[in-house]
Amino acid sequence: MARKKDFFGRISFSRYFACFAVKKFMFQIITFYEFKHLENLPEMKAKLKSAMDEFSIKGTLLIAEEGFNSTISGLPEDIKKFVEILEETFETKIIYKTSYHAERPFLKAKVRIKQEIVSLRKKVEIEKGIGTHTKSGDWNAIISDENTIVLDTRNDYEVEIGTFKGAINPKIAKFSDLPKFVEENFDPKVNKRIAMFCTGGIRCEKFAPLMVEMGFEEVFQLDGGILKYLEETPENESLWEGECFVFDDRIAVDKNLQGGKTKDLRPLTVNPPQKKGKK
């Protein structure tokens, strides 16, 4: 039986305070991905969309033959139940980054089948990235080394509102532009030590192996991305400057993973205005 909601699609007042007792903010937002071979994608899509509807989970879940990638939100108790279904469906342990918000950051539930879960448009052997992951506790020392080139792998409008101290902004419009930037600006024989990062880690999972293939001697990727770093690093030790762009209605989060003050800087081609309905 579908859960009853009011006219605006909000969870009942009693359920709000049941969750409020667990966490100050109502909705839990989790981000997760894994590169893992998947089959029977249409059947998987139908099963996961049905589960999202059953537990009032909102957000987008991308699935492809190479794996899955998602950011979703819901009440903590419903997130827990949905994660159990994800683990059963994908036959893996879901490792996720989490934050909370007083309002739903997503309004719709989507499961989409894609060619790639993050679009680089290059064939990459993910296994070549083994050994490049760097924990939050070790990250500061690595990027503070004067011999380390710190590369922000995100799009220009994301970097504009926040990045790590001393990081290079490649000023790219999309992820698939990054290989060309590296080829034109770095030389593996000279620039031997590269540390890269992104929002949740998925871009680096693809780009670190590519950097290894290109011949760079020391490659580091921030394990879990910016979100995990902010979650695990005390504010007085953080080398993060500004806010972190997120792809939901919050637009950005601050160093405490609370909703930021940044306005949406995405170009209209990325974030088109909502069409008004017919009168």
Buried (B, 14 or more C-beta within 10 A) or exposed (E): EEEEEEEEEEBEEEBEEBBEEEEEBBBBBBBBBBBBEBEEBEEBBEBBBEBBEBBBBBBBBBBBBBBBBBBBBBBBBBBEBBBEBBEEBBEEEBEBBBBBBEEBBBEEBBBBEBEBBBEBEEEBEBEBBEEBBBEBEEBBEBBEEEEBBBBBBBBBBBBBBBBBEEBBBBEBEEBBBBBEBBEEEBEBEEBBBBBBBBBBBBBBBBBBBBBBBBEBEBBBBBBBBBBBBBBBBEEEEBBBEBBBBBBBBBBBBBBEBBBBEBEEBBEEEEEEEEEEEEE
